[in-house]
């Protein structure tokens, strides 16, 4: 027997989920429910609430689910999960056939995630990050996610639960003044309308129905025009007898025409008591397989000729919503057209919209005060204007689907890159898979994808463990450190936030004065108490935020000894250790850039190198008592003596790089690799770099821990 197994410790792997709507929340819930090894889940959502997204974040009470409650469980293997939750949370009157308000379903998703978090293994943790992912970079064994706040997350796997992007404006209305054109799901879509105004809804599907319901609840009495190419309105749900399966995947037609003919055959043979809805519902279990069996030209033919009819029959609305639409049409308030918008003429107090009617080609002109875009989500990734998507495209990490619907994915949800290779790190579900799966946006599809993807991710982390190791989950330790890399663009400075997850105490290393508000926000979001502000040296290119943070949080200022400062609460020198709960930070003297420079080794795995060692470079040595020879000795004899897998985190980077290792720097750093001490000194003495722009301001301020010296400070 291997005795080492009893000393087993496993560092938690980290999965980031980008997007905290339904898809992201269900992936997180499934991970929390099923993980048995140490796991850290980062759920990134720019809105303060998770679990709602656009669909379930509506404040309108009469926005109902389009599927009855009995079919809306978050877990396919627990079909009554949603109903049971409803009955336990004040909705005892709800039955399996009830269409409940969408905001109530948002409450359910939130409660489901919370319950999964509370019941998760002690080694499995969920962290919610209120931020937006704006870029992704993949390395050989990890993924770096850049956030809008400047944070960088280092994870092993990432799930893109991006949901739906806003609809694209049709060309004729794209250039109109924004006061006349609104997106249906914007918070001000129907705001500030006079009750008697006339409006135009572009699109006649589910989004149109939601908008009309909201208008009616608001008391809007004006004329509502609605236009789409086919002019088809959503069909209503109706209780019906289940229809038997009639399509066999192996023998099903491989053309859009053939499939349509097969469905029509079934409709012609319906008996009394049977309904077309049952026929459509019988296709649902095999829709994805039928779609994937169609050749590309047939998929395109389906989209051209059948899609509009499929959408209104497959994606139906509650009877209550249908009655609202019927009433609006019967009263003459709602008029819908089949046709195309030909042109828009902006007037002093409105817009004239010319519609070319389908079939007759007759021109119809309507004058409206507002145009609301109800054309549905934009899933054409070639046209999306979003920084994260742009980042993925620039790095060739995604391949847009040839049907202009989403991106290409493998069967397990892995992204397929521009070269056709399935990723081992990046995954997605829901709308981005529309081109591959066709039906992929409703809860029954998303819950299956979420559960399957969670299992795929967990399986990928377990493959190397022996049976004995998997049974030792009770010996595995909790995550011992929270680590964040923050970035200041102006000075290209990295600030590091390190915290103990048990005590919730934190330390900031090399803060920047202009980023104090950002740092405070991150601390608040993570519910951390700042204990220390630590410096690697006296900086010349930016002013530290230490004094400001100290005055706001009561933290202690810790600076290297012999650094000519008079502001410190505590000095730290070579070999000294700062203890923060389970986090241990050891100072390593690395003079050369400045004579008092320190690097910090965190938990023997993360090395904060300051300006002593950069990724592919090092700090200058020509001011502040710098010494090229001393820097060479410190890096080669101290830092390069650490284990080669030690992670290197520099104080600056000017190329967008974020992390390296000691092994990589020993082999590839051009300042040190293959150079003798004398060659290094000669190189550094001939760099001829300009002085840092802020040196005259920064150095004296940093000798006061970032207290900016004003003229008043010198007056007696």
Secondary structure, DSSP 8 states (H G I E B T S, - for coil): --GGGGG-----EEEEEE--SHHHHHHHHHHHHH--S-EEEEEE-SSS--S-TTTT----TT-B-SS-GGG--S-TT-TTHHHHHHHHTT-TT--TT---BHHHHHHHHHHHHHHHHHHS-TTEEEEEE-S-EEEEEE-SS-EEEEETTSEEEEESEEEE----B-----HHHHTS-TTTEEETTSTTTTTT--TT--EEEE--SHHHHHHHHHHHHHT--S-EEEEESS-----B------------TTTS-SSHHHHHHHHHHHHHT--TT--HHHHHHHHGGGHHHHHHHS-HHHHHHHHHHTHHHHHHHHS-B-HHHHHHHHHHHHTTSEEEEEEEEEEEEEETTEEEEEEEETTT--EEEEEESEEEE-S--B--TTT---HHHHHHHHTT---B-TTSSSB-B-TTSEEE-TTS-EEEEEEE-GGGGHHHHS--SSHHHHHHHHHHHHHHHHHHHHTT--HHHHTTGGG------EEEEEEETTTTEEEEEEEETTTTEEEEES--GGGHHHHHHHHHHTT-EEEEEE-SS--SSS--SHHHHHHHH--EEEEETTS--S--SEEE-TT-EEEETTEEEEEEE-TTSSTT-EEEEETTTEEEEETT-BTTB----SSTT--HHHHHHIIIIIGGGS-TT-EEEESB-SSS---EEHHHHHHH-TTTTT--HHHHHHHHHT------TTHHHHHHHHTTTT----GGGG--
